[in-house]
Amino acid sequence: MLPLRFVVAIILFKNVITDLRVDPLVDTNVGLIRGLEASDGDYSMFLGIPYAMLDKENPFGVSFLPHPKFTEVFEAYDDSAVCPQRNSNSTITGTLDCLHLNVFTPNSATSLNLRPVLVFVHGGFLQRGGFNKEMYGPKFLMQHDIVLITINYRLGPYGFMCLNTPEIPGNQGLKDQLKALRWIQDNIAAFGGDPDQVTLAGQSAGGASVDFHLMYPGERLFNKVILQSGVANPERMIEADIEKPIKLAEYFEFKNNDVNDALTFLATKDTDSIIEATLELGIGFRACVEKEFEGVEIFVPQHPATADRPHVKNIPVLIGSVDKEFLSTYADKESDFFQNLTIFRDSLQNVFDFGDDLDVIHRNLRNFYVGDHLMTDEDKWQVVDFESDFTYVHPIQRAMRKYRQSEAGNIYFYVFDYDGGRNFVKYRDNVNAPGATHADELGYLFDPSLITEEPSSEDQAVIDRMTTMWANFVKTGNPTPSPSDVVPISWTPITADRWHCLWIGADLRLKGRPFHHRMAFWDLFLKTYGHLEKGVELL
């Protein structure tokens, strides 16, 4: 982890005062950074390191500068900053001084013993979330001798305003991630991380971000990828709209039809007010296909439905979902809720332009999942299946085909269906229904402070299996290089003829293609109607 001269200095100091804890100090290309010794394992924490700066006059644009070098020791003790958002507690919070990252590194890592690096991108539909250790506690992964990095990136209007202008081309939050990856390449060796062994991982919108990085036409800054319940599907795309800044400015009674004047005005407003205005007006922000401008780096050049993934060539992929992604959304709903539910029509209208054929196509889709009767709470499981398939399960399998077409290395496919005491969202939201819902697997990879109980023996077994497989993948590109007492199975990658899938539950089961009958329906559906996806016709 430390340059040799710092290691020697600390050893000598400890020989003099053996009872004194000495916090780790590293000499990076941006200056000296001091972290903290962890209290729950043999690792060190460097919290809240800034990696880029914003243009205060254009906070909606691309982060234009790396953070200046530190003239004094940077005390990396605080990772409380989050980017502006309404968080999961419905509280508006955040600051634009949020482009920070955390580095967690085992004490075995040194400049002479570089360890593989896992970079994790948080989820939150590009609207909320953050990188802090309260959510992504590193204790479990730190037992596997890898370096873990979590990052913040801008969200909502500040990260995904898309105007198709050189100043605000779109996807600023993804470009924040890119700057973080470049910072990691330049500096991670000082922490004992190997810049040539970087795995880019993410869950939900973080998984979609990883997929977008595979499309990026610039340099590749990683050599393995992990995508958990998220890829760049059409629901995550939006078209450029120059009216958004004008509407936001009008909310504050600034009436001007010039988008640049509106943006200049909005830059003067505090971030809480901007987030509140977007919520009140119902204005959404997502990724978009960018136009090319001279001197402006383009990140998403094509719609994900048709884009190649050049950066997946020859690199291993670990990808999958939970078994009931939308369980938490519908588990406690009563019959009257389902009687008025229009999710089938709404989903089609959001993604496709069917014109006069919408009614017929909607009816066929609804009949496939629930039939033609008036829905009740007995249909909740079919509705869960539909939403899961539409948003996550089929887009993931669709992306896997893209990866094969782009000559990916081995692709390891999983479904997480464990139902235990650390299923994160079920624990947080007090969901009492069988199965795993979206983000539940995070409680077995990370140690969120929300879960205060010690793991049961069954939960601990799942923690040990998952962190072992994920760490093996980070180290070798193979989650099960050799069977062991902890992971007594060999995880076979998919092939052209068979999509082997590892089901991760109370035990590990290797099966064939999951949800095959529903996926066959969607394969045929998109073969017939895929050309009508919104945004595809813009290419």
MIFISE-466744 format. One record per residue (C-alpha): z, x, y; residue in three letters. Coordinates in steps of 0.5 Angstrom, whole numbers, plus 500, padded with zeros to 3 digits. Layout:
<sites>
ZXYala;...
</sites>
This chain:
<sites>
500500500met;502505505leu;498512507pro;502517504leu;505520510arg;509513511phe;511513504val;514520504val;518518511ala;521512508ile;523516501ile;526521505leu;530516510phe;532512503lys;535518500asn;539519507val;541512507ile;540509500thr;543502502asp;539501508leu;532496507arg;526499510val;521495512asp;514497510pro;510500516leu;502501515val;497505519asp;491501520thr;484501524asn;487497529val;494500529gly;501500526leu;503494523ile;510493520arg;512487515gly;518485511leu;520486504glu;520480500ala;527477498ser;524474492asp;520479488gly;517486489asp;512485494tyr;512486502ser;509481507met;505482513phe;505475517leu;501473523gly;496479524ile;491477529pro;484478527tyr;480475533ala;480472540met;477466543leu;473466550asp;478462554lys;473459558glu;469456552asn;474455546pro;469451542phe;465457541gly;464462537val;470467537ser;467473541phe;471479540leu;476482535pro;483482537his;484489541pro;488495537lys;495495538phe;498500543thr;505499540glu;507497533val;505490531phe;511486528glu;508482523ala;514477522tyr;511470524asp;506466521asp;508459524ser;502459528ala;497453526val;490451529cys;490445533pro;490439529gln;494433527arg;498435521asn;499431514ser;506429517asn;501425523ser;504430528thr;499433533ile;501440533thr;497447534gly;495453539thr;488456540leu;492463539asp;492462531cys;486466529leu;491470524his;492472517leu;497474512asn;497480507val;502480501phe;502486497thr;505488491pro;510495492asn;506498487ser;500498491ala;498504495thr;492508498ser;492512492leu;493505487asn;488500491leu;489493488arg;484488487pro;484482493val;485475493leu;483472500val;485464500phe;482459504val;486453506his;484446505gly;484440510gly;477437510phe;476442516leu;481438520gln;488440518arg;492445514gly;494452515gly;495459512phe;503460512asn;507462506lys;511455507glu;505452503met;502458500tyr;508462497gly;506468494pro;511469489lys;508467483phe;501471484leu;505477486met;508478479gln;500480477his;499486481asp;494483486ile;494483494val;494476497leu;491474503ile;491467507thr;488466513ile;487461519asn;481458522tyr;479453527arg;479446525leu;476439528gly;473440535pro;475447536tyr;472449529gly;466444528phe;463442535met;456442533cys;451442539leu;445446537asn;446450543thr;447458543pro;454457546glu;456452541ile;451452535pro;456449530gly;461452524asn;465456529gln;471455524gly;466458518leu;465464523lys;472465524asp;473466516gln;467471517leu;471475522lys;477475518ala;473478512leu;470483516arg;477485518trp;479485511ile;474490509gln;476494515asp;483494514asn;486492507ile;486499504ala;491501509ala;495495505phe;493498498gly;488493497gly;481495495asp;475493499pro;470493494asp;474488489gln;475482494val;475475491thr;474469496leu;477463494ala;479456497gly;481449495gln;478443498ser;475444504ala;477451503gly;472451496gly;467448501ala;468454505ser;467459500val;460455498asp;458456505phe;459463505his;455463499leu;449461503met;450465509tyr;444470510pro;448476512gly;452481509glu;456479503arg;464481504leu;466479497phe;464480489asn;468474486lys;469467488val;474461486ile;472454488leu;478449487gln;476442488ser;471443493gly;464445495val;459444500ala;457437499asn;453432504pro;459428506glu;462435509arg;455435513met;454432520ile;448432525glu;449435532ala;451431537asp;451433545ile;454426547glu;461428543lys;463433549pro;461427554ile;465422551lys;471426550leu;471428558ala;470420559glu;476419555tyr;480423561phe;476420566glu;471425568phe;465422568lys;459427568asn;452426564asn;452434563asp;454437557val;456444560asn;460441565asp;464436560ala;465442556leu;468446562thr;472441564phe;475440557leu;476447556ala;482446562thr;485441558lys;491442553asp;489442545thr;494436544asp;490432549ser;484434546ile;486432539ile;489426541glu;482424544ala;478425538thr;483421534leu;483415539glu;475415539leu;474416532gly;470422533ile;469427527gly;467434526phe;464437520arg;459443518ala;452442520cys;445446519val;445450525glu;438452529lys;436459530glu;438462537phe;436469539glu;442474539gly;447468536val;449469528glu;447463524ile;452461518phe;449455515val;441455516pro;440450511gln;443443508his;447445502pro;443440498ala;437444498thr;440451500ala;440457495asp;446461494arg;444468495pro;451471495his;452468488val;447473485lys;450477479asn;458475481ile;462471477pro;465464479val;471460477leu;470453479ile;473446477gly;477440479ser;483436477val;482430473asp;483424478lys;482427485glu;483420488phe;489418484leu;494419490ser;489414495thr;489408490tyr;496409485ala;500404489asp;495399492lys;496392490glu;490387488ser;489384495asp;487391497phe;482392492phe;479385493gln;477387500asn;475394498leu;468396501thr;468403498ile;462403494phe;457401500arg;461405505asp;460411501ser;453410500leu;452409508gln;455415510asn;451420506val;444416504phe;439412508asp;437407504phe;434402509gly;433395506asp;434397499asp;442398500leu;444392498asp;440393491val;443400490ile;450398492his;450392487arg;448397481asn;452402483leu;458398483arg;456394477asn;456401473phe;463403475tyr;467396476val;462390474gly;461384478asp;467381478his;472380484leu;476387484met;484387483thr;489393482asp;487393475glu;480396477asp;484402481lys;482407475trp;475406476gln;475406483val;479413482val;473415478asp;468413483phe;471416489glu;472423485ser;465423482asp;462422489phe;466427493thr;468432488tyr;466432481val;459431481his;458435487pro;461441483ile;457440477gln;451440482arg;453446485ala;454450479met;446448477arg;445451484lys;449458482tyr;445458475arg;438458479gln;441463484ser;442468478glu;450467478ala;454472473gly;459468468asn;461461471ile;468459468tyr;469451469phe;475448468tyr;479441469val;486441471phe;490435468asp;497437467tyr;502432470asp;509435471gly;514437476gly;510441481arg;504437482asn;504438489phe;501432492val;504427487lys;511431489tyr;510430496arg;507423496asp;512420491asn;506418487val;508415480asn;502415476ala;499419470pro;494424471gly;493430477ala;491428484thr;487432489his;491439490ala;496438485asp;494445482glu;497448488leu;504448486gly;502452480tyr;499458483leu;503458489phe;511456491asp;511451497pro;518451500ser;517443499leu;518444492ile;526446492thr;527445484glu;527451479glu;521450475pro;522446468ser;520450462ser;514446461glu;512447468asp;513455468gln;509455462ala;503452466val;505457472ile;504463468asp;498461465arg;494459471met;497465475thr;495470469thr;488467469met;487467476trp;489474477ala;485476471asn;479473474phe;481477481val;482484477lys;476483472thr;471477473gly;474474466asn;480470466pro;481471459thr;479478458pro;484478451ser;488473448pro;495473449ser;502470448asp;501467455val;494465455val;492464447pro;485462448ile;478465450ser;475462456trp;468461454thr;463461461pro;458456461ile;451457458thr;444453459ala;445449453asp;453448454arg;457447459trp;464449456his;470447460cys;477449460leu;482443460trp;489446463ile;494441461gly;501442457ala;496446453asp;489449454leu;483446451arg;476448451leu;471442450lys;464441452gly;462438459arg;467433462pro;466426464phe;459427461his;457419461his;458419469arg;455425471met;449423467ala;449417471phe;449421478trp;444426475asp;439420475leu;441417481phe;440423485leu;433425481lys;431418484thr;434418491tyr;436425493gly;431425498his;434420502leu;440424503glu;442424511lys;440431514gly;435433508val;429431512glu;431435518leu;429441514leu;
</sites>
